[in-house]
Amino acid sequence: MESIWTKTVQIPARKKAEGRLEREIAVIGAGMTGILTAYRLQQMGKQVVVLEAGRIAGGQTKNTTAKITSQHGCFYQKLISDIGIKNARLYARANQEAIDAFEKMAEELGAACDFVRLPSFLYSADDEENLKKEAAAAVSVGIDASFVTETELPFPVAGAVRFSKQAQFHPLKFISAAARGLEIYENTPVKKIRKNVIYFDGGTVTAQKIIVATHYPIINFPGMYFMRQHQERSYVLALSRCPRLQGMYYSADLDGLSFRSAENILLIGGNAHRTGKNVQGGAYADLREKAKIYFPDSREVCCWSAQDCMTHDGVPFVGKYFYGQQNRFVATGYKKWGMTSSMAASLLLSDLACGRQSIYEKVFTPQRHRVKAAGNLMQDMAESISGLARGWMFPYSKREEDEQKHWTRCSHMGCRLKWNPDEKTWDCPCHGSRYTVDGELLDEPAKCSLKKKTNR
Ligand SMILES: Cc1cc2nc3c(=O)[nH]c(=O)nc-3n(C[C@H](O)[C@H](O)[C@H](O)COP(=O)(O)OP(=O)(O)OC[C@H]3O[C@@H](n4cnc5c(N)ncnc54)[C@H](O)[C@@H]3O)c2cc1C
């Protein structure tokens, strides 16, 4: 499965790291977060190296839909209730500033990355009241938002919340330009970090500051991010012969779809599920059905899927890796809004890594405790425990017994893997690591492939 972005842009390869390196700052992971953070730190005069397990942007970033917006689903009413109006304003401001920062950086780089300003719409088939409340909540945190009843969508809606001056781009054209002047090593998976030394096969990097930008944090202790977030996967179809949309669309309804145009191609996204919980399959088939209904003349160009980390309170974890750590930082938990979130993270982390204070630190700090999110936290912990204990403490179901000859356990923490028939992969329902049918690692937090070859 290949995204429309990888079909249209090839980022030049970099060599593997070797030997002993010493730099002021090391960034682990060359996705949108790692590249933006390294770029900003280099602009601030720091000597930075980036270590990437695979290829630049080869993680989730190559499979995003790249809507650059502070409209993060139906979120602001909940956010205000959870963290108060003052902090919710800071969240909105960080994300609005991120949109401007992308525009400025694209100009600075002279990047022909199809960056374009356009409005973003949150629509619902039937819940007009909720949308009106969401529009009011967005206005109250400083966003230029309004409730509208007209959209370009090919089906009736009860209305939509319109955010003006949002943006979209081609993420790989942008990242290719941003990576140009950076010291990046590819095919260099980091195995461990001890104090200020990073270990990879064939060498080490010693750095005063280390930024873990691996999408899902790869260091389990301290931090215990594996207890505090899970991954959710969703699916995308790229279609030709469709109308070109003048806005980006996201649904407030549970089974809704997202839409954006990319030149003359239309992207439709949806069918989200917790990673490891798609045992029935049918995610692409369902999108194809809907495409046939709404855009009967369309032709499929390609399809793909991706996943993102969902924190218990819906706010990313960006800041110090663990209490009191002044030299190690992290950014994760973007809830499928990793374009503005990664830019906001890069601004915050570059300040912290340079010893500066930031007004945004208290909103995004990974060391926060939000009582209202305790239910989600308990649910994530329960999933982890059940995945680990399946077959040992908890008996298998009949179906699981039938699967015994196929399945295997994750190399991250030993959870039982589940087959995803849409992707033909083995996925971990606890923390979201994924493997090919041959047991090769596709997605972190696991750091290595499966020892035992799978059998499917
Ligand atoms: C279907 C879908 C659609 C989306 N659409 C949007 C959208 O429209 N707008 C939006 O804002 N967000 C969107 N997102 C979210 C967004 O794509 C992600 O949040 C973002 O790309 C994450 O970037 P990242 O740099 O944190 O992670 P990644 O891009 O995954 O980068 C992490 C990098 O770390 C590397 N790595 C991992 N382990 C190691 C290791 N041990 N050593 C060295 N390197 C390592 C990986 O190889 C990878 O390259 C979407 C998400 C999904 C699932």
The ligand as an SDF file (V2000), in Angstrom:
LIG
                    3D

 53 58  0  0  0  0  0  0  0  0999 V2000
   -4.9260    8.1180    8.6300 C   0  0  0  0  0  0  0  0  0  0  0  0
   -4.2650    9.3020    9.2890 C   0  0  0  0  0  0  0  0  0  0  0  0
   -4.4280   10.5580    8.7420 C   0  0  0  0  0  0  0  0  0  0  0  0
   -3.8280   11.6580    9.3460 C   0  0  0  0  0  0  0  0  0  0  0  0
   -4.0490   12.8870    8.8300 N   0  0  0  0  0  0  0  0  0  0  0  0
   -3.6160   13.9700    9.4990 C   0  0  0  0  0  0  0  0  0  0  0  0
   -3.9570   15.2710    9.0650 C   0  0  0  0  0  0  0  0  0  0  0  0
   -4.6760   15.4560    8.0830 O   0  0  0  0  0  0  0  0  0  0  0  0
   -3.4930   16.3230    9.7700 N   0  0  0  0  0  0  0  0  0  0  0  0
   -2.7270   16.1560   10.8970 C   0  0  0  0  0  0  0  0  0  0  0  0
   -2.3840   17.1390   11.5400 O   0  0  0  0  0  0  0  0  0  0  0  0
   -2.3520   14.9210   11.3020 N   0  0  0  0  0  0  0  0  0  0  0  0
   -2.7780   13.8440   10.6500 C   0  0  0  0  0  0  0  0  0  0  0  0
   -2.4330   12.5990   11.0730 N   0  0  0  0  0  0  0  0  0  0  0  0
   -1.4370   12.4540   12.1440 C   0  0  0  0  0  0  0  0  0  0  0  0
   -0.0010   12.6530   11.6400 C   0  0  0  0  0  0  0  0  0  0  0  0
    0.1790   12.0080   10.4030 O   0  0  0  0  0  0  0  0  0  0  0  0
    0.9920   12.1000   12.6440 C   0  0  0  0  0  0  0  0  0  0  0  0
    0.6510   12.5550   13.9260 O   0  0  0  0  0  0  0  0  0  0  0  0
    2.4180   12.5650   12.3600 C   0  0  0  0  0  0  0  0  0  0  0  0
    2.7730   12.2070   11.0400 O   0  0  0  0  0  0  0  0  0  0  0  0
    3.3740   11.9610   13.3610 C   0  0  0  0  0  0  0  0  0  0  0  0
    4.6670   12.4180   13.0680 O   0  0  0  0  0  0  0  0  0  0  0  0
    5.8750   11.9270   13.9520 P   0  0  0  0  0  0  0  0  0  0  0  0
    7.1100   12.5790   13.4470 O   0  0  0  0  0  0  0  0  0  0  0  0
    5.5560   12.1370   15.3940 O   0  0  0  0  0  0  0  0  0  0  0  0
    5.9190   10.3500   13.7320 O   0  0  0  0  0  0  0  0  0  0  0  0
    6.5290    9.5150   12.5100 P   0  0  0  0  0  0  0  0  0  0  0  0
    6.2830   10.1620   11.2170 O   0  0  0  0  0  0  0  0  0  0  0  0
    6.0590    8.1190   12.6730 O   0  0  0  0  0  0  0  0  0  0  0  0
    8.0790    9.6010   12.7820 O   0  0  0  0  0  0  0  0  0  0  0  0
    8.7320    8.8520   13.7920 C   0  0  0  0  0  0  0  0  0  0  0  0
   10.0180    8.3270   13.1920 C   0  0  0  0  0  0  0  0  0  0  0  0
   10.7680    7.7030   14.2400 O   0  0  0  0  0  0  0  0  0  0  0  0
   11.4300    6.5870   13.6860 C   0  0  0  0  0  0  0  0  0  0  0  0
   11.7810    5.6440   14.7400 N   0  0  0  0  0  0  0  0  0  0  0  0
   10.9550    4.8210   15.4380 C   0  0  0  0  0  0  0  0  0  0  0  0
   11.6680    4.0530   16.2960 N   0  0  0  0  0  0  0  0  0  0  0  0
   12.9730    4.4080   16.1250 C   0  0  0  0  0  0  0  0  0  0  0  0
   14.2080    3.9720   16.7050 C   0  0  0  0  0  0  0  0  0  0  0  0
   14.2460    2.9790   17.6270 N   0  0  0  0  0  0  0  0  0  0  0  0
   15.3560    4.5520   16.2930 N   0  0  0  0  0  0  0  0  0  0  0  0
   15.3470    5.5540   15.3590 C   0  0  0  0  0  0  0  0  0  0  0  0
   14.2190    5.9810   14.7710 N   0  0  0  0  0  0  0  0  0  0  0  0
   13.0450    5.4330   15.1540 C   0  0  0  0  0  0  0  0  0  0  0  0
   10.4050    5.9980   12.7000 C   0  0  0  0  0  0  0  0  0  0  0  0
   11.0430    5.1880   11.7410 O   0  0  0  0  0  0  0  0  0  0  0  0
    9.7770    7.2570   12.1210 C   0  0  0  0  0  0  0  0  0  0  0  0
   10.3790    7.6500   10.9170 O   0  0  0  0  0  0  0  0  0  0  0  0
   -3.0360   11.4820   10.4990 C   0  0  0  0  0  0  0  0  0  0  0  0
   -2.8670   10.2260   11.0530 C   0  0  0  0  0  0  0  0  0  0  0  0
   -3.5060    9.1360   10.4770 C   0  0  0  0  0  0  0  0  0  0  0  0
   -3.3980    7.8320   11.1440 C   0  0  0  0  0  0  0  0  0  0  0  0
  1  2  1  0
  2  3  1  0
  2 52  2  0
  3  4  2  0
  4  5  1  0
  4 50  1  0
  5  6  2  0
  6  7  1  0
  6 13  1  0
  7  8  2  0
  7  9  1  0
  9 10  1  0
 10 11  2  0
 10 12  1  0
 12 13  2  0
 13 14  1  0
 14 15  1  0
 14 50  1  0
 15 16  1  0
 16 17  1  0
 16 18  1  0
 18 19  1  0
 18 20  1  0
 20 21  1  0
 20 22  1  0
 22 23  1  0
 23 24  1  0
 24 25  2  0
 24 26  1  0
 24 27  1  0
 27 28  1  0
 28 29  2  0
 28 30  1  0
 28 31  1  0
 31 32  1  0
 32 33  1  0
 33 34  1  0
 33 48  1  0
 34 35  1  0
 35 36  1  0
 35 46  1  0
 36 37  1  0
 36 45  1  0
 37 38  2  0
 38 39  1  0
 39 40  1  0
 39 45  2  0
 40 41  1  0
 40 42  2  0
 42 43  1  0
 43 44  2  0
 44 45  1  0
 46 47  1  0
 46 48  1  0
 48 49  1  0
 50 51  2  0
 51 52  1  0
 52 53  1  0
M  END
$$$$
